[in-house]
Amino acid sequence: MMLIFYNLALLAALVAGAPWWLWRMATTHKYREGLRERLGRVSPRLYSVSAAGRPVIWLHAVSVGEVLAATQLVKALDGALAEYLVLVSTTTKTGQALARERIGSNRVFYCPLDLPWAVNSYLDALKPRMLVLVETEFWPNLLSGCFRRGIPVVVVNARISNRSWPRYRRLGWFWRPFLGRLSRLMAQSETDAERLRAIGCATERVTVAGNLKFDVRVAKEAEITKILRAQGTGLRLVVAGSTLEGEEAALIEAWPKLLAADADLVMVLAPRHPERFGAVASLLERSGAAWVRRSEWREQRPERLIPGTIVLLDTIGELASAYALASVAFVGGSLVQAGGHNPLEPAQFGAPIVMGPHYANFTAITEALRAHDGLRIAEKDELAAALNELLEDRAGAEAMGARAREVFEREAGATERCVAAIREVLAANDHVELSV
């Protein structure tokens, strides 16, 4: 009955929002990309890769963060469960691009919208033996379609953020019938596990596995890192990653103060969303600072950057590697109330890290780093001072980075635990099918 009400509400929302969506699709390419797949048209490439007859594990990772978390897990599943074919879906364009780069375009597709016919077309075509959801991407029609077909659903890297927690509690009556049927949930922390149980997940099926993002390693050095490394030892880098609107302006405002303390600095500025590259370029142009687009620098390849230059990183997939050269790293999404982004990318390289006070989406990770003095929190008006302090105190910054890397290494192991759980659920489900 709840599913009927959900679909009626979904239909009403689609009808009401149709003019806006049609306008966005007509004016913005990202809303058109993958539309056929989203509406239930299964790409021929998926049929071709699954033609060999291997049973399919469907893994869904929404966007860039989830894809990064899942990359090592997919590789581990390929090795541990070679008799299965892992196919990966994403929701966002940036997640799709990264997944195709990391996993292979023939195994990656856009997740269908949570419409009955779209979901059913994929379940009928792929006939997955398991659905693996990264974090808490719960969609009623997708879950119900799996339950009707006896397809087990496993959730890895499961979390309930502080921001989402009140909403889940209010809608517990709606989610409980769905969440109670999930086969296994591998939570990031004990707090996440307690919240999952409270909203209806079966107590015995929830375990703490840790965070998959602690297992993510940058496999190869990106081209931007090679170019920056070739600049020599004279320049020092401030790498500001995953920035959002309002944060670039704060960093540009702080830039003269940083240069006053150290004239040999270069900043790598990486906006979170590609659609904002143009807006940030305009902001840099108006600022009067020396700057260059990474995409243009690829062609020009100057012999040496001028100290004081800001490099606008308008490419995908190069940020994580660039952190390896950072004298200090700023992790964005945290000066504004957006929940923050993942500080583990610079932590794995032992870079000293500065974040703003808004990190609700990465509370467990950030608090673990803070507990070991592996990260500095700064308000917007404190940003320049916090960055300068770490740039001037080289020994202290190096020690902070080392502590961050120790936390990163110590918390690893979630991938292995998730693979073991997936193997157990598959074996149990195979036994049930054989018994039936």
C-alpha positions as CSV (number, residue, x, y, z in Angstrom):
1,M,0.0,0.0,0.0
2,M,2.8,2.4,0.9
3,L,4.4,1.7,-2.5
4,I,1.2,2.7,-4.2
5,F,1.1,6.0,-2.4
6,Y,4.8,6.6,-3.1
7,N,4.3,6.0,-6.8
8,L,1.2,8.3,-6.9
9,A,3.2,11.0,-5.1
10,L,6.1,10.4,-7.5
11,L,3.9,10.7,-10.5
12,A,2.3,13.9,-9.2
13,A,5.8,15.4,-8.6
14,L,6.9,14.4,-12.2
15,V,3.8,16.0,-13.7
16,A,4.2,19.2,-11.6
17,G,7.9,19.4,-12.3
18,A,7.7,18.5,-16.0
19,P,8.0,22.1,-17.4
20,W,11.1,22.7,-15.3
21,W,12.7,19.4,-16.3
22,L,11.9,20.0,-20.0
23,W,13.5,23.4,-19.8
24,R,16.6,22.1,-18.1
25,M,17.0,19.3,-20.6
26,A,16.6,21.8,-23.5
27,T,19.2,24.2,-22.1
28,T,21.7,22.0,-20.1
29,H,23.5,19.0,-21.6
30,K,24.0,17.2,-18.3
31,Y,20.2,16.8,-17.9
32,R,20.0,15.1,-21.3
33,E,23.0,12.8,-20.9
34,G,22.0,9.2,-20.2
35,L,18.3,10.1,-20.3
36,R,17.4,6.9,-22.2
37,E,19.2,4.8,-19.7
38,R,17.5,6.6,-16.8
39,L,14.1,6.0,-18.4
40,G,14.7,2.2,-18.7
41,R,16.5,1.6,-22.0
42,V,19.2,-0.9,-21.3
43,S,22.3,-0.2,-23.3
44,P,23.4,-2.9,-25.8
45,R,26.9,-2.8,-24.3
46,L,25.5,-4.3,-21.0
47,Y,23.9,-7.1,-23.0
48,S,27.3,-7.7,-24.7
49,V,29.4,-7.9,-21.5
50,S,26.9,-10.2,-19.8
51,A,26.5,-12.5,-22.8
52,A,29.3,-14.8,-21.5
53,G,26.8,-16.1,-19.0
54,R,28.4,-14.9,-15.7
55,P,25.8,-14.0,-13.1
56,V,25.7,-10.2,-12.4
57,I,26.3,-8.3,-9.2
58,W,24.8,-4.8,-9.7
59,L,26.6,-2.2,-7.6
60,H,25.1,1.3,-7.4
61,A,27.3,4.3,-6.5
62,V,25.6,7.7,-6.8
63,S,28.4,10.2,-7.5
64,V,32.1,10.8,-7.3
65,G,32.5,10.2,-3.6
66,E,30.7,6.9,-3.7
67,V,32.5,5.8,-6.9
68,L,35.8,6.5,-5.2
69,A,34.7,4.5,-2.2
70,A,33.6,1.6,-4.4
71,T,36.5,1.4,-6.8
72,Q,38.7,-0.7,-4.6
73,L,35.7,-2.9,-3.6
74,V,34.9,-3.6,-7.3
75,K,38.6,-4.6,-7.9
76,A,38.4,-6.9,-4.8
77,L,35.2,-8.5,-5.9
78,D,36.7,-9.1,-9.4
79,G,39.4,-11.0,-7.7
80,A,37.5,-12.8,-5.0
81,L,34.4,-13.6,-7.0
82,A,35.7,-14.0,-10.6
83,E,32.7,-16.1,-11.5
84,Y,30.5,-13.0,-11.2
85,L,30.4,-9.9,-13.4
86,V,30.2,-6.6,-11.4
87,L,28.3,-3.9,-13.2
88,V,28.2,-0.4,-11.8
89,S,25.5,2.3,-12.0
90,T,25.8,6.0,-11.1
91,T,23.4,8.9,-10.9
92,T,25.5,11.9,-11.7
93,K,27.4,12.8,-14.8
94,T,30.7,13.3,-12.9
95,G,30.2,10.0,-11.1
96,Q,29.6,8.3,-14.5
97,A,32.8,9.8,-16.0
98,L,34.9,8.7,-13.1
99,A,33.4,5.2,-13.0
100,R,34.1,4.7,-16.7
101,E,37.7,5.8,-16.2
102,R,38.3,3.6,-13.1
103,I,36.2,0.6,-13.9
104,G,35.7,0.5,-17.7
105,S,32.9,2.1,-19.8
106,N,31.5,-1.3,-20.9
107,R,30.6,-2.1,-17.2
108,V,29.1,1.3,-16.2
109,F,25.6,2.7,-16.8
110,Y,23.3,5.4,-15.5
111,C,21.0,4.1,-12.8
112,P,17.3,4.1,-13.9
113,L,14.9,6.6,-12.3
114,D,12.9,5.0,-9.5
115,L,10.0,4.4,-11.8
116,P,8.5,0.9,-11.9
117,W,8.9,0.3,-15.6
118,A,12.5,1.7,-15.7
119,V,13.6,-0.3,-12.7
120,N,11.9,-3.5,-13.9
121,S,13.5,-3.2,-17.4
122,Y,17.0,-3.4,-15.8
123,L,16.1,-6.1,-13.3
124,D,14.6,-8.2,-16.1
125,A,17.6,-7.6,-18.5
126,L,20.5,-8.0,-16.0
127,K,18.9,-10.6,-13.7
128,P,21.3,-9.6,-11.0
129,R,22.1,-12.2,-8.3
130,M,22.7,-9.3,-5.8
131,L,22.2,-5.5,-5.6
132,V,25.0,-3.7,-3.7
133,L,24.2,-0.1,-2.6
134,V,27.0,2.2,-1.6
135,E,26.1,4.3,1.4
136,T,22.3,4.8,1.9
137,E,20.8,5.2,-1.5
138,F,17.4,3.7,-0.8
139,W,14.8,3.8,-3.6
140,P,11.4,2.1,-2.9
141,N,10.7,0.7,-6.4
142,L,14.3,-0.6,-6.8
143,L,14.2,-2.3,-3.4
144,S,10.7,-3.7,-4.0
145,G,11.7,-5.0,-7.4
146,C,14.6,-6.9,-5.9
147,F,12.5,-8.3,-3.0
148,R,9.9,-9.6,-5.4
149,R,12.5,-11.4,-7.4
150,G,14.3,-12.8,-4.4
151,I,17.4,-10.7,-5.1
152,P,19.4,-10.0,-1.9
153,V,20.3,-6.3,-1.2
154,V,23.5,-5.5,0.6
155,V,24.4,-2.0,1.7
156,V,28.1,-1.1,2.1
157,N,29.7,2.0,3.6
158,A,26.3,2.6,5.1
159,R,25.8,5.8,7.0
160,I,23.1,8.1,8.3
161,S,24.5,11.7,8.5
162,N,23.5,14.1,11.2
163,R,21.6,16.1,8.6
164,S,19.7,13.1,7.3
165,W,19.0,11.5,10.7
166,P,16.0,13.7,11.7
167,R,14.3,13.0,8.3
168,Y,14.8,9.2,8.6
169,R,13.3,9.3,12.1
170,R,10.2,11.2,10.9
171,L,9.7,8.8,8.0
172,G,10.6,5.7,9.9
173,W,7.0,4.4,9.4
174,F,7.5,4.5,5.7
175,W,11.0,3.1,5.5
176,R,10.7,0.2,8.0
177,P,9.0,-2.3,5.7
178,F,11.7,-1.8,3.1
179,L,14.8,-1.6,5.4
180,G,13.7,-4.6,7.4
181,R,14.2,-6.8,4.3
182,L,17.7,-5.8,3.5
183,S,20.1,-8.8,3.6
184,R,23.1,-7.1,5.2
185,L,24.2,-3.6,6.1
186,M,27.9,-2.8,6.6
187,A,28.0,0.5,8.6
188,Q,30.8,3.0,8.7
189,S,30.7,3.4,12.4
190,E,28.8,2.3,15.5
191,T,26.8,5.4,15.5
192,D,25.7,4.7,11.9
193,A,24.8,1.1,13.0
194,E,22.7,2.3,15.9
195,R,20.8,4.7,13.6
196,L,20.2,2.0,11.0
197,R,18.8,-0.3,13.6
198,A,16.6,2.5,15.0
199,I,14.9,3.1,11.6
200,G,14.0,-0.5,11.0
201,C,17.0,-2.5,9.8
202,A,17.2,-5.9,11.3
203,T,19.6,-5.8,14.2
204,E,21.4,-9.0,13.4
205,R,22.0,-7.9,9.8
206,V,23.8,-4.7,10.7
207,T,27.5,-4.8,11.4
208,V,30.3,-2.2,11.6
209,A,32.8,-2.7,8.8
210,G,34.5,0.7,8.7
211,N,34.8,3.2,5.9
212,L,35.7,2.0,2.4
213,K,37.3,5.4,1.7
214,F,40.1,4.5,4.1
215,D,41.0,1.7,1.6
216,V,41.1,4.0,-1.5
217,R,44.6,4.5,-2.8
218,V,45.6,6.7,-5.7
219,A,46.8,4.1,-8.2
220,K,48.8,6.3,-10.5
221,E,50.2,9.8,-10.7
222,A,48.0,12.1,-12.7
223,E,49.5,14.2,-15.5
224,I,49.0,17.4,-13.5
225,T,51.1,16.1,-10.7
226,K,53.9,15.1,-13.1
227,I,53.8,18.6,-14.6
228,L,53.8,20.3,-11.1
229,R,56.6,18.0,-9.9
230,A,58.7,19.0,-12.9
231,Q,58.5,22.7,-11.7
232,G,61.2,21.9,-9.2
233,T,61.6,22.3,-5.5
234,G,61.4,26.0,-5.3
235,L,57.6,26.3,-5.4
236,R,55.3,25.3,-2.6
237,L,51.7,24.2,-3.3
238,V,48.4,25.1,-1.6
239,V,45.9,22.5,-3.0
240,A,42.3,23.6,-2.4
241,G,40.0,20.8,-3.5
242,S,36.3,20.2,-4.0
243,T,35.4,23.9,-3.4
244,L,31.9,25.3,-3.6
245,E,30.4,28.7,-4.3
246,G,31.7,31.2,-1.7
247,E,34.8,29.2,-0.9
248,E,36.8,30.2,-4.0
249,A,36.1,33.9,-3.2
250,A,37.4,33.3,0.4
251,L,40.6,31.6,-0.9
252,I,41.2,34.3,-3.5
253,E,40.8,36.9,-0.8
254,A,43.2,35.1,1.4
255,W,45.8,34.6,-1.4
256,P,47.6,38.0,-1.0
257,K,48.1,37.3,2.7
258,L,49.6,33.9,2.0
259,L,51.9,35.3,-0.6
260,A,53.0,38.0,1.8
261,A,54.2,35.3,4.1
262,D,55.7,33.1,1.4
263,A,56.2,34.5,-2.1
264,D,57.0,31.1,-3.6
265,L,53.5,29.7,-3.4
266,V,51.3,28.3,-6.1
267,M,47.6,27.4,-5.5
268,V,45.8,24.6,-7.2
269,L,42.1,25.4,-7.1
270,A,39.7,22.6,-7.9
271,P,36.0,23.4,-7.9
272,R,33.8,20.5,-7.0
273,H,31.4,20.7,-9.9
274,P,32.5,21.0,-13.6
275,E,29.6,23.3,-14.4
276,R,31.2,26.0,-12.2
277,F,34.5,26.0,-13.9
278,G,33.5,29.0,-16.0
279,A,32.2,31.0,-13.1
280,V,35.4,30.4,-11.1
281,A,37.4,31.4,-14.1
282,S,35.5,34.7,-14.3
283,L,36.1,35.2,-10.5
284,L,39.8,34.7,-11.0
285,E,39.9,37.1,-14.0
286,R,38.2,39.8,-11.9
287,S,40.5,39.2,-9.0
288,G,43.6,40.4,-10.8
289,A,45.6,37.4,-9.6
290,A,47.9,35.5,-12.0
291,W,46.1,32.4,-13.0
292,V,46.0,29.7,-15.7
293,R,43.4,27.0,-16.7
294,R,44.7,23.5,-16.3
295,S,43.0,22.5,-19.6
296,E,44.9,25.2,-21.5
297,W,48.1,24.6,-19.6
298,R,48.0,21.0,-20.9
299,E,48.6,22.5,-24.4
300,Q,50.9,25.3,-23.6
301,R,53.2,23.5,-21.1
302,P,55.2,26.5,-19.9
303,E,58.6,25.6,-18.6
304,R,57.9,27.1,-15.2
305,L,55.0,28.6,-13.3
306,I,55.4,32.1,-12.0
307,P,55.3,32.1,-8.1
308,G,51.9,33.5,-7.0
309,T,50.0,31.7,-9.8
310,I,46.6,30.1,-9.2
311,V,46.0,26.9,-11.4
312,L,42.3,26.4,-12.0
313,L,42.0,22.6,-12.1
314,D,39.2,22.3,-14.6
315,T,39.7,18.6,-15.2
316,I,38.2,15.5,-13.7
317,G,40.2,12.8,-11.7
318,E,43.4,14.7,-11.1
319,L,42.8,16.3,-7.7
320,A,43.5,13.3,-5.5
321,S,47.0,12.9,-7.1
322,A,47.7,16.6,-6.8
323,Y,47.3,16.4,-3.0
324,A,50.6,14.4,-3.0
325,L,52.5,17.6,-3.6
326,A,50.6,19.9,-1.1
327,S,52.5,21.9,1.5
328,V,49.0,22.4,2.9
329,A,45.6,21.2,1.7
330,F,42.2,22.8,2.0
331,V,39.2,20.5,1.7
332,G,36.1,22.3,0.5
333,G,32.4,22.1,1.0
334,S,33.2,23.0,4.6
335,L,33.3,26.8,4.8
336,V,29.7,26.8,3.6
337,Q,26.9,24.7,5.0
338,A,27.2,21.9,2.5
339,G,28.4,19.0,4.7
340,G,32.0,19.0,3.7
341,H,34.0,16.7,1.4
342,N,36.4,13.8,2.1
343,P,39.6,14.7,3.9
344,L,41.1,11.3,3.4
345,E,42.4,12.2,-0.1
346,P,45.1,14.5,1.3
347,A,45.5,12.4,4.5
348,Q,46.8,9.4,2.6
349,F,49.7,11.5,1.3
350,G,50.5,13.0,4.7
351,A,49.4,16.5,3.8
352,P,48.5,18.9,6.6
353,I,44.8,19.6,6.2
354,V,42.5,22.6,6.9
355,M,38.7,22.4,6.7
356,G,35.9,24.7,7.6
357,P,33.4,23.9,10.5
358,H,30.7,22.3,8.3
359,Y,31.6,18.6,7.8
360,A,28.4,16.8,8.7
361,N,28.7,14.4,5.7
362,F,32.1,13.2,6.9
363,T,31.8,13.5,10.7
364,A,33.3,10.2,11.6
365,I,36.4,10.6,9.3
366,T,36.9,14.3,10.3
367,E,36.5,13.6,14.1
368,A,39.0,10.7,13.8
369,L,41.6,13.0,12.2
370,R,40.8,15.8,14.7
371,A,41.2,13.4,17.7
372,H,44.8,12.7,16.6
373,D,45.5,16.3,15.7
374,G,45.7,15.4,12.0
375,L,43.5,18.2,10.8
376,R,42.8,21.9,11.5
377,I,39.3,23.5,11.6
378,A,39.0,27.2,10.7
379,E,36.1,29.6,10.2
380,K,36.0,31.6,7.0
381,D,37.6,34.7,8.6
382,E,40.4,32.4,10.1
383,L,41.3,30.7,6.9
384,A,44.3,32.8,5.9
385,A,45.8,32.6,9.4
386,A,45.3,28.8,9.6
387,L,46.9,28.2,6.2
388,N,49.7,30.6,7.0
389,E,50.5,29.0,10.3
390,L,51.0,25.6,8.7
391,L,53.0,27.1,5.8
392,E,55.3,28.8,8.2
393,D,55.7,26.0,10.7
394,R,57.1,23.4,8.4
395,A,58.0,20.9,11.1
396,G,54.6,21.2,12.7
397,A,52.8,20.8,9.4
398,E,54.9,17.7,8.5
399,A,54.1,16.2,11.9
400,M,50.4,16.9,11.5
401,G,50.4,15.3,8.0
402,A,52.2,12.2,9.4
403,R,49.5,11.9,12.1
404,A,46.8,12.1,9.4
405,R,48.5,9.4,7.4
406,E,48.7,7.2,10.5
407,V,44.9,7.5,10.9
408,F,44.3,6.7,7.3
409,E,46.5,3.5,7.5
410,R,45.1,2.4,10.8
411,E,41.4,2.5,9.8
412,A,41.9,0.5,6.6
413,G,40.3,-2.9,6.1
414,A,36.6,-2.2,5.3
415,T,36.9,-3.6,1.8
416,E,38.0,-7.0,3.0
417,R,35.1,-7.1,5.5
418,C,32.6,-6.1,2.9
419,V,33.8,-8.7,0.4
420,A,33.4,-11.4,3.1
421,A,29.9,-10.3,3.8
422,I,28.9,-10.2,0.2
423,R,30.3,-13.7,-0.3
424,E,28.3,-15.0,2.7
425,V,25.0,-13.5,1.4
426,L,25.6,-14.9,-2.1
427,A,26.3,-18.3,-0.7
428,A,23.2,-18.2,1.6
429,N,21.0,-17.1,-1.3
430,D,22.4,-19.8,-3.6
431,H,21.6,-22.3,-1.0
432,V,18.0,-21.0,-0.7
433,E,17.6,-21.1,-4.4
434,L,18.9,-24.7,-4.6
435,S,16.6,-25.7,-1.7
436,V,13.6,-24.3,-3.4
